[in-house]
Amino acid sequence: MIRKLLRKVFTRRAAKISPLGEPARIPVAQHGIRREQVSPAAVRVCATLQEHGYQACIVGGAIRDLLIGRPPKDHDIATSATPEEVRALFRRSRIIGRRFRIVHVMAGAETLEVSTFRASASAETDRHGRVLADNVYGTQAEDAIRRDFTINALYYDPATETIIDYHHGVADLRQKTLRMIGEPRTRYREDPVRMLRAVRLAAKLGLIIDPAARAPIRDMAVLLENVPTARLFDEMLKLLLSGSAVRCVGQLREEGLHHGLLPLLDVILDQPVGERFIWLALENTDARVRADKPVSSGFLFAALLWPEVIRVWRERQAAGVAPYPALFEAMDKILDTQATQLAITRRIAGDIKDLWALQPRFEKRTGKTPHRLIEHPRFRAGWDFLCLRAAAGGIAQEIPDWWDRFAHAGHDEREALLRAAPAGDAPARRKRRRRKARTADGAPDGAPSDDAPNR
């Protein structure tokens, strides 16, 4: 009797901790993904690896997107070959990374990311549980355990057109559920960025985060402070350029993840004055992504941080600093504050400053200034930003409309527009005499009105 009881107890315990059994192998007749639907380059890379005796499958997001009818943006490959073995098979390839070594294989204009199957429980971690190095290789089954969400642990073999599913990811996708592989708290400690990824995937794909995966997020948000700023910046770019930025930022707020992530955005989203401008910027970005139009990261971050630039710009002018020096001081302060959490690259920071610096120039519609401004290489981007300000109610719609007409007018029409420019666009020498004057709402003369109550 006792022996029978012990056998039951240990059998149950073994079932909980034992490795995964045989995965579900879903044929093309059930999932419907043909090899012609995936990248030809990815098919060739898998075929080459398989011809040399290695396992190789397309994995993750590409298969997930194809299952829900979305065209995949990239194709990642998982293989039993080590990075050095992959590198030896492809002339146009390079090994990258230290924490997580992978191979980039270049095929025409396409770059494929080829990773080796990782062991599930051998990573080096810090005192918080965050993975510092993950370069111990294992089997495909172990690799499936190591992945974050069930819908990302799907392996597609182009040779047989079969999906290999270890965690019922296909079923979760059909049930519109985002489920974590393993114990959520442990997985978030291993990589806190998974919390951001959960929000992004749920918002982008219209999924519901499984309650077990959602419950710890608010308490564990502080772990994002341990993530390198460059990695946070990359993840925020993915989130904001996902085509679902409005839903993503909304869900970040619901989960308590927006505080500290975008330090200045915390303040803006808690103020109704700047909130309308932010939502319009995000809606504009989503519309461009969905229409497959180019999107500028610099434009997006310039828009997100603009309300705070306006605030500091006003403070500097109120302290007696001239308008242009005050603007540049505000720009530096805002970018320095943001850099403590997100490592905005130097190139993007330069784009942001260019857009901000152009804005006061649109206020001058006399003399030679308009002619010079429409020749500026960033005039169009600056004008788009001006339109966004007008749509949010920060400036009169007449201003971007005037510049649009001026940019497309002939010589005679331009001269007529200049003669009809509002009296407020007086030459700089007259404005200097009135620098100490105050506008009706108490702002220094020359300060923009974007942070005035929306009209």
KAKA-V516712 format. One record per helix or strand of 2 or more residues. SS is the DSSP state (@ for helix, = for strand). FROM is the first residue (numbers start at 1). TO is the last residue. If there is no record, write none. Layout:
BEGIN
SS_FROM_TO ; SS_FROM_TO
END
This chain:
BEGIN
@_2_17 ; =_24_26 ; @_28_31 ; @_35_37 ; @_40_51 ; =_56_59 ; @_61_67 ; =_76_79 ; @_83_89 ; =_93_96 ; =_102_107 ; =_110_116 ; =_124_125 ; =_131_133 ; @_140_146 ; @_150_152 ; =_154_157 ; =_162_165 ; @_169_174 ; =_177_178 ; @_184_190 ; @_193_205 ; =_208_209 ; @_211_214 ; @_217_226 ; @_229_240 ; @_245_255 ; @_263_269 ; @_272_290 ; @_297_318 ; @_323_339 ; @_346_363 ; @_369_374 ; @_379_391 ; @_397_408 ; @_411_419 ; @_428_433
END
